[in-house]
């Protein structure tokens, strides 16, 4: 099947608007790309992995950061604020894995680095990439075939 958002123009407009709305003050573009890359790794979305690895490099991320985002806890390349956002992204992506998916510890650490508006932007960004991942995975989209 073709990518569903490509088949339904209103869905594509809504998804693009949702993604755009996440770009708020306090959340750098480079961080969105890192979050999208990490969430796409968890979800195994090849289309988004390719797109966001390229986007991360284009937005100024170093090859080391792009290559090690899956191991962000064990590398020296990420700031405390980025680590908090990555922990939040992992927790939100894995909501079905435990009874308390976004623990107070994860939330409090994110809130220590981001104000409420930035947290809203992070949550929208994380949620939007999860939707894209699920649409691509459900329809077995292949990296390099969507013109991205």
N, C-alpha and C positions, 0 to 999 in steps of 0.2 A: 504494500500500500504506500502511496505517496505520504509525505509528512502531512499530518492532519491540518496544521495551521496554514500550510500552503493551499490546501483545498478549500478552506473556509476563510475568505478574506476578512470577515469580521473578527474571527478568532485571531488572525495574524495581527490585525490592528490593536486588538485588546492586549495581546501578549506583548507587543512592542511598547504599548503605552504603560503596561505594568512594569516592564523592565526599565523603561526610561524614568518612571516615577521614583525608582530606588536611588537615583543619582542625586543625592542631597549633600549639602555642606557637611563636612566632617567625615565623609567616606570617599577617599580618593579612588579614581578610576582604576589605579593599579590594584587596589584591594578588591574591587569587584571582580577583576580578572582572576586573582588568586583564589577567591572564594568559588567562582564558577569552575575553575580548574579542579579544585579539591572535591567539590560536590560531584562533578562529572566523573572523577576517579572512583568515588564511592559507588556511584550508580552504574559505572561501566558504559557510559555513553561516548562512543568513539567519535561521533560527529562533534560533540561539544568539547571533548578533550582536544581534538585537533584545533578547533576554532579558538578556544580560550588559551591554549599554549601559545598559539601565534599572537593572539591579542595581548597576552601578558608580556611577551617579548617586545611587541610593538609599543606598548605603553611604558616601556622602560625597565621592565623586570630583567634581572640578570639571568643568564642561563642556569646558574646555580640555584636560584630561588625557584625557577620553573621546574627544574629537575628534582628538587627535594621537597616540594610542597606537601607531598604525601607523608613525609617524615618531619614535618615542621616542629615537632616536639624535641627532636634530637639533632637539630642543626642550628648553627649560629646565625642564620640569615634572616630571621624574622624578629620584628620588634614585639614587645609585650602586647601592644594594642592589636597587632596583626594576629598574634597567637590567640588572643581572646576572641577575635572575630572568627578565626578558623575553628576554634573549639565550639563556638556557637553554631557555625555552619555544619559541623559534623553532628552535633546534637539534634539540630532541627531536621537534618536529612535522615537521621536514624530514629525518628520518633517512635516507631513500632518496636524497637529493640529492647526497651525497658519501660517500667511503669512511670518513672520520673525522667523523661528524656532530656529536658533542659533543666538540669539541677540548679539549685540556688547558687552553688559555687560557680558554675559556668555563666549564669546570668549576671551575678554580682561582678565577676571579673570583666565581662563585656561592658556593664554599666559604669565601671570605674574608668573606662577609656572613651566611652561614647555617650553623648547626651541622648535624650529620648528621641529626638528627630533622627539622629544618626542611627540609633538602634532600629527605628522603624525602617529606615533605608536598608540596613543590613538584612532585616527579616524579609522584606519584600524582595531584595536581590536573591537571597538564598532560596526563597519559595519559588521565585520565577524560574531559576535554573533547574530546580527540581521538576517543575512542570515540563520544561523543554526536554530534560533527560528522559522523563517517563514517556512523553510522546514519541521520542526517537527510539527508545528501547522497545516500546510496545509494537512499533511498526518496523523494527529491525533496519533502521536507517544506517547507511554505511558511510564512514568518514570519506570525504573527498567527492561525494556524489550530490551534495545539496547546493553546490556553488558557493560555499562559505569559506 
